[in-house]
Amino acid sequence: MSGERIVRPAVEATTAATTPAIASPSEISPKLETNATGLPIPYTAFTPRHKHLITIILTLTMLASPLTATIYLPLLPLLANHFRVSLQAINLTITLYIVFQAISPLLFATASDSSGRRPIYLMTYALYTAASLGLALNRHSYAALLILRALQSLGASAVLAIAFGVAADLSPPAERGSILGPTQGAANLAVCLGPVIGGWVALGSGGFEWVFWALVIFGGTVLCIVVLALPETARNVVGNGSKEATGWNRTVWDILMGGMRGKRKESRGGCDLEGTNGKAESGSSTMKQSGKTDKREKFKLANPLAPIRIIFWKDTALILWMAGSPYAIWYCIQASIPTIFKDVYGFNELQIGLSYLTGGAGTVVGGYVNGKLMDRNYKATAREAGHTIDKISGDDLVNFPIERARSRGSWYLLATYICALTGYGWSVQANAHKCVPLILQFVLAALCTCFQQTFNALLVDIFPASPSTAAASSNITRCALSAIAVAILEPLVNAMGRGWFFTLLTILSGGGGVIANWTIRRYGMDWRRQRLLTTEERLKGSVSTNTQTPNDTEIKQ
């Protein structure tokens, strides 16, 4: 991909000139942690078979939010007629859904970092299924439609942020793309398949009720799978996976099998990670021997402002732009598809629904291919930097140019993105053959998926002790940008025309992406170290010095 040579000593020398050394707890401890037998402690005790199973379950859970958001769209005229309200009043339910898409990760993602992933999955999916059941049974109340739709969004929308946390729990940075690729691809595919499924079910049943019953069946099925087989992965609760979970963090399968996790612990050397230090801000581990136990935190909803505070670190703000702006552009393209293909190409409702499938294919292909490329780019950057990848315990990222590893090859993607987005607007403006915008939808969907997946992974890499909290900050950014993009869509298209409107989006997203990508590659590592230094200074001045990690302090203060 990129031919740029990375020399590690030069990077360290540059950083040393601008940033004092950071005396983080992980740097004071040995670089390679060992257990009681003297063997290196593995990053995860989960076997490849377990990780494949967890990836499949994660993929299923991530379908809820995008599927529920888009399966609803073909129902709008039916709902307006049934509840005897205006179409604008029904559109309010869509706005409310988007609002709670942003609120849900604020409430639940940070809690999953401290109290475990599994209880949050159980809570949110139970809420989602119950709200879907209420919608299926609701016959006359528009107010109930609003409230239940909000609760449905609240239950469905935290899973994306939590999934990034699970990926960080299971895989070191060098292998994280293998989990994020299929899960992100499936989630994006649901966005495009939702309208087709919703229209098909509504057409076949003659009403809207069976669409909600379909969501009840989906939610109940996934909830049962989570209850039965999704293990706890949060490093604050089960360490690297060798520590036995208790209470709600334990699966029904573990309860029935009895002691299987204990056997796995003995076979893998039995190590626990204490507190949120599981992967401290430096990227290495603070670990305990299996004979020691830590004090379990009681479940509580964490500070909902924690993800918002992440946005204002200068090394994360640009990463959030790179992840959020392409998502907003793709959301804007999807919102414009009905009017474009109806007004310009004369498509009927069924053809309009099918036109979403090219974008769906792009998201799946982009997510899968990019997952492979992420791992390949990491290895190539490590080789150029003279860094040996630690596949057992995971890499210490303090002295590793992770920003360059993740953004490797982004220049080619940005160039293609700029051309495709500009071409999309002018192709429909010039009434080009219908295959042209459909092909460009495939290309743009794949590229937007690549950007979102890559830079969300980078965000998790630089906040390894609280990955779900970091992913929640990305969710806030993309929801805000998407709301703005959709709000200005119709007024600006009417004023400028589609060609110049998408050209404007190209300048903002593509041009801004070029600046952000260059800045991340040039200054990202230095800024990250400066943030760590600031965090370390705050930690030293904190009353709770002995209980907080640098990552805890940087989020809470």
Secondary structure, DSSP 4 states (H G I P E B T S, - for coil): -------HHHHHHHHHHHS-----HHHHS-SS-B-TTSPBPPS----HHHHHHHHHHHHHHTTHHHHHHHHTGGGHHHHHHHHT--HHHHHHHHHHHHHHHHHHHHHHHHHHHHH-HHHHHHHHHHHHHHHHHHHHH--S-HHHHHHHHHHHHHHHTTHHHHHHHHHHHHS-GGGTHHHHHHHHHHHHHHHHHHHHHHHHHHHHHSSSHHHHHHHHHHHHHHHHHHHHH-----HHHHTTTTSPP-GGGS-HHHHHH-SHHHHHHHHTT-EEE-GGGGG-TTSS--EEETT---PPPPP----TTHHHHHTTSHHHHHHHHHHHHHHHHHHHHHHHHHHHHHHTT---HHHHHHHHHHHHHHHHHHHHHHHHHHHHHHHHHHHHTTPPP-TTT----TTS-HHHHHHTTHHHHHHHHHHHHHHHHHHHHTT--THHHHHHHHHHHHHHHHHHHHHHHHHHHHSTTSHHHHHHHHHHHHHHHHHHHHHHHHHHHHHH-HHHHHHHHIIIIIIHHHHHHHHHHHHHHHHHHHHHHHHHHHHHHSTTTTT--HHHHHHH-
